[in-house]
Amino acid sequence: MTSTTSALCSLDEFLAEKYDYVVVGGGTAGLCVAVRLSENPDVKVGVIEAGANRIDDPQVFTPSLYPTMIGQEKYDWCFQSVPQSGVNGKTVSQPRGKLLGGSSGINYLMYVRGSKKDYDAWAKLGNKGWDWEDLPRKPHTNPQYMPIAGPDQYHGKDGPIHTSFNDYYEPFEEDFCKACYDVGGKASTLKDAWSGDHMGFYSSLAAVSREADENGRRSYAATGYLKPNLGRKNLKVLCESLVSKITLDGNRATGVEFITNGEKHTVQASKEVILSGGVINSPQILELSGIGDPEVLKAAGVECLVANKSVGANFQDHVLGGILYDLKDGTRSLDSLQNPEYAKAQDEIYQKTRTGPYGSPGMLMGFVSYASLVDKEKLDSTIAEIRKTSQAKTNLEKTQEETIIEQLSDPTSANIQTFCIGASLDVSHGEDQTKFFQPPPNCKTRITLLVCPEHPLSRGTVHITSSDPSAHPRIDPGYFRNPMDAKILAEGIKWMDKVANQPVLKKSLADRVLPPQGASLETDQERFDYVSDHISTQYHLIGTCAMGEAIDDALKVKGVERLRVIDASVFSGHVSGNIMATTYAVAEKGADLVKADDSRYAKVDSPRA
Ligand SMILES: Cc1cc2nc3c(=O)[nH]c(=O)nc-3n(C[C@H](O)[C@H](O)[C@H](O)COP(=O)(O)OP(=O)(O)OC[C@H]3O[C@@H](n4cnc5c(N)ncnc54)[C@H](O)[C@@H]3O)c2cc1C
């Protein structure tokens, strides 16, 4: 390869090379895969990323500044759903990171693993090698599978993504945890929330580095995986270039077509194309390439080259609902950073020591089971209603539904995630992230108490409606298409209302803002009506190239040779909690699956980033 000092290269440099593997999308999964595949210096890897390199941008690296990027085209694809009949016809914004590092560069930084049972459910769906034993526990012996946290059996020490606990806490954080345990009437049994059991309430790890040169900064795919390996001569990364399709010779992927500065180019991949465009763009790119449901392709004016009806189906998300309170006068929260004097003082602290609220995003969360929130009669009627109103059509959907019924019936299953965020997150504005994060008026400070069902029954789709690669696909998340999801969320709101009314927390709260002070949350119907009008995405889109359906368990696209998908679109069912860590784990395993099919890797003593 031509010698440059950095893998980040110009168009000419990129086109001058020949690649074994071309990775589409330099995001969370894509950079992990590219870095792992380029560990062998004889293997040439090219990455094409639509967004820019923003490694040195303070909005990206300062942990608490994520709200300033979400909903802004400089950082975010700013996708929007079609109107959702389950939520009074509202549209719901669908942010996705459009920068080197992808969504790991704009997300809330929460570093969470799912429950053991969630991954075991993937294996039960027929995906061999994807259970807990095979995936997240690998860091135990093989730290790269889960990045570092503390020095115990569930956390590695030398992984690429660095995590840490906040060094700054809001005054009410401990009170929230106490209130949650008071409502449940039980003390904490939580040992390690990354051990496959995260039932309970705690301040989570954040993907914030505490290493010298990155101290107090976001640790994400661009800094954790790519940055230490920029000197590799066999790795080239081209930014600000939009992949328009995968080129095929019959049913064999041969390379990629992309657009830079309005000009079309192609690049060949002699071994494989790896699609890591994320949950919206991976199915979009497959469909633009003629791989997908023939009817969808025909309607979009794209010739069908490989029929695969599962592409773009099985969309799932975690839906966020919640309650918003003003804090009593004088109670600090991240909203206090609106006050210019306080913000200046905290910024000085952050610049000098990399500590304080700017380096400590809200991390307070927890998990409860649905079975612990309702009595036996209500649990039985929920299950009967799920069966009666079942919308499951495919084998995958039917098996998933039975798994969800098992999960909801199990008092040890993390069915509902809860958050206490010391800032105003306005769930009446799920359609617009800039309004969602708008600070409260009159320099007030607020607290947001969020609730989120983890194993949704509703399914949606992502499909192209045009052959234009720059046109956003049609995103129909199907929120509350199955009304049981709204009913389960409504139970979570009932529980959260009790938490807010525990004296230990109530002492910090002033008026309720959402639902407005005085609005009743007494009946099932009132709570159902409230959640049906007040939701946001929790940004945990999955499933549009699902393992076992659109692709096989080696992540190969069914019906196409030399083409894999490796990103969050391959999750076949949902996991409890935030999904960045699981996406890294999928990418690590995906890279190993690619290596297993290429004899050149047997010779390599995998150095780790
Ligand atoms: C606002 C937000 C907050 C979140 N908060 C958290 C959190 O706190 N904790 C957590 O665990 N998870 C969180 N998540 C979820 C998590 O970050 C994502 O699920 C995960 O990062 C997705 O990884 P991915 O590799 O599938 O996609 P991405 O990381 O989105 O990568 C896809 C990449 O492909 C590129 N791309 C797409 N199309 C093309 C094309 N045609 N040509 C070239 N490049 C293309 C994109 O620009 C992007 O860089 C959040 C997500 C968002 C958006």
The ligand as a Gaussian input file, in Angstrom:
#p B3LYP/6-31G(d) Opt

LIG

0 1
 C      -28.566000       9.558000      20.575000
 C      -28.199000       8.151000      20.973000
 C      -28.004000       7.850000      22.331000
 C      -27.664000       6.554000      22.706000
 N      -27.303000       6.304000      23.995000
 C      -26.767000       5.103000      24.304000
 C      -26.178000       4.880000      25.567000
 O      -26.088000       5.766000      26.414000
 N      -25.675000       3.650000      25.828000
 C      -25.731000       2.643000      24.923000
 O      -25.311000       1.523000      25.250000
 N      -26.275000       2.819000      23.707000
 C      -26.750000       4.048000      23.363000
 N      -27.213000       4.265000      22.112000
 C      -27.256000       3.135000      21.165000
 C      -25.906000       2.777000      20.553000
 O      -25.051000       3.891000      20.514000
 C      -26.134000       2.244000      19.137000
 O      -27.095000       1.229000      19.171000
 C      -24.872000       1.664000      18.513000
 O      -23.836000       2.602000      18.630000
 C      -25.134000       1.339000      17.049000
 O      -23.951000       0.882000      16.449000
 P      -23.928000       0.450000      14.905000
 O      -22.564000       0.036000      14.595000
 O      -25.044000      -0.496000      14.656000
 O      -24.321000       1.784000      14.096000
 P      -23.600000       3.191000      14.072000
 O      -22.677000       3.346000      15.208000
 O      -24.671000       4.192000      13.919000
 O      -22.688000       3.125000      12.768000
 C      -23.158000       3.181000      11.453000
 C      -22.153000       3.997000      10.668000
 O      -22.390000       3.827000       9.278000
 C      -22.298000       5.091000       8.645000
 N      -23.100000       5.010000       7.420000
 C      -24.423000       4.782000       7.330000
 N      -24.815000       4.776000       6.031000
 C      -23.703000       4.969000       5.291000
 C      -23.466000       5.058000       3.907000
 N      -24.447000       4.928000       2.995000
 N      -22.187000       5.282000       3.480000
 C      -21.173000       5.406000       4.368000
 N      -21.355000       5.347000       5.709000
 C      -22.603000       5.116000       6.161000
 C      -22.856000       6.054000       9.674000
 O      -22.513000       7.391000       9.416000
 C      -22.270000       5.501000      10.948000
 O      -21.000000       6.028000      11.212000
 C      -27.565000       5.536000      21.706000
 C      -27.766000       5.851000      20.357000
 C      -28.057000       7.140000      19.978000
 C      -28.230000       7.470000      18.515000

